[in-house]
Every structure is written in structure tokens, then in C-alpha cells.
Amino acid sequence: MALLEVKNLKTYYYTLRGVVRAVDNVSFSLERGEVLGLVGESGCGKSTIAWSLLNMVPPPGRITGGSIVIDGIDITKLSEDDLRKKVRWKKISMIFQGAMNALNPVFTIEDQLAEPLMIHKGLSKKESREIIAKLLKMVGLDETIMKRYPHELSGGQKQRVIIAMALILNPDLVIADEPTTALDVIVQAQIINLFKQIKQRYKMAMIFITHDLSLIAEIADKVAVMYAGKIVEIGSADQVYGNPLHPYTQGLLASIPRLRKREEIRWIPGVPPDLSRPPPGCRFFPRCQYVMDVCRKEEPVLKEVEPGHYVACHLY
Ligand code: SF4
């Protein structure tokens, strides 16, 4: 049985301007220890998927359809109390976008890391200290950091603390939403290396959310490309990088600068659609160089083009 099974998930925002279909009929699964890279432009619904997986979509959003089954439990059917006690941080933990700036300035790192251990595991502060010291070492920090306050740490150190926090209850799945944004490129590389070590050591499933396809090339086993609230292509990392099928995936890959090839960088013309009024048919058609009549009328569904490699496009 897969660790995570998301089926026909719909998460909409009910705004004064209309219903924004941020995540519209999305399905995917994840095995234990597998790393999924979820990629797409800003506003395509990636972060809304992350919030949905914790059943914590901020209002005016809510999950309006589908199921999210983790370890046999459909979290869309759980009460808020059960979600807090059984799922969040224990089964699924999340590294929120910009979370390093959300560390509480008036508590030491030790206080902040000890809290989940004391609440969820009933440990004393002294018992928590040993676990925290080990975990800080694992994320590449000296244990003396635990006595410091967030303002005494660099951006990279704070991000490592946030990663330690996400791992502290040893969850089955960690979701990292743009975990390297706002860090300089050297620190970005260090943080990606840290995730690689976590993957090898803990065999933990991870969902890595990013707008940058090149960032997850080395870490993801599987890649899902999202466009305008839908997954348009999903397959193993080798399939998606080596044989991108959807014109949008091809455009994303062509926009990455290459170090060793003298290739012109291309970009995708146009902007993503307004998700309160998405175009009929294929949502990518206004920007697609291969658009056909059928694309304007019929919505393409995900089809398996080679084993494990799915694409939603009328070209296939
Ligand atoms: Fe382009 Fe048509 Fe494929 Fe959409 S379905 S990506 S418009 S070819």
C-alpha cells in the first residue's frame, strides 16, 4: 500500500471575485521513502496542495472534493482534534515557505524544539535536550546553538533549525515548500545536500515544492509538473527530465540556463490563467505553440504514455 494516496483532490477558494479553483482534480501517490518534486509557476496550486495535505487550508479556501489517505487514514474525514493529535507533525510535517522568519524571537532554539516533544511525547525538558542535541548535529549545527535566540543565527542556520523541527517527531512524510527561497546559492546547495542526507539516513518520504525544476534534479525520485491547478505531467525524474512530454514541461526545462552548452535560454510567453475563470479545454492552450482546435474545447486527461509516465495533452 502506498504511504500517501491523493485522489481527485479539489481545493477551492471562495472569494468575492468568484471561486478560485486552486487545486482541481489532482491525483498522485507516494511510496515510503520516495521523494516527489512538485514543480510549477507561482500561483499554480503547489502550496495549496501542501496546505491540503495537512488539512489546514487557510480561509476562504477549503477542500471541496476527493480524498487524502496517509497510512490508511483519510485525513479529509478527521476532526480538527484528531488531525492535531494523530496526523500533523507525527505523520506529516511541513517546512512552510519563509518559516525561518517565523521562529519565535523571545524563546531559545531549545525551547522551540522541545515543545513538540513535551506536548506529543510527554518528555521532560531534560529528556528532550538529548534528542535536540542529536538532531541539531544531524542538520549540521553545533548543539550550543540550542541556547541561542533566533536573531543570533544566520539565515542558513535558521533554516536548519526549521528542518530539525520538521524531523523531531520522526514523521512518515515531510513537505518542504520552497525551502531554499531567500537563501544565497551556496547555502541553497548546502540545504539541498542536507535533504539528500536526510533521504538516505531516514528513508523518509518527502514532497519538495519548488518553481525551479533544476533545484530538485538530484533529489527527486518522481516529478509532478503543475499548471493552473492541475498536474499536467508526472513520472520518474529520469522520464520527466530525459523525455519531457508536455509542452509546458518542455518550456520549463528550456528556460534553465546550461553551464556546459551554448544554448539560447527560452521562456514561455504569456501568463498563467485567472483560476476563477480558467479557459475551457486545455488550460495551457493560450500559451502553447502546438495548440489545436481540440485543445480549445476538450480538457485533456492524464494518460500513461510509457510505464509510470503520465501526461495530460492532446498531442499524445
Ligand atoms: Fe498544447 Fe493542446 Fe497539449 Fe494543451 S493539449 S499542451 S494546448 S497541445
Residues whose N, C-alpha, C, O or C-beta is under 5 A from the ligand:
A	BS01	SF4	P247 C282 F284 F285 C288 Y290 V291 M292 C295 P300 A312 C313 H314 L315
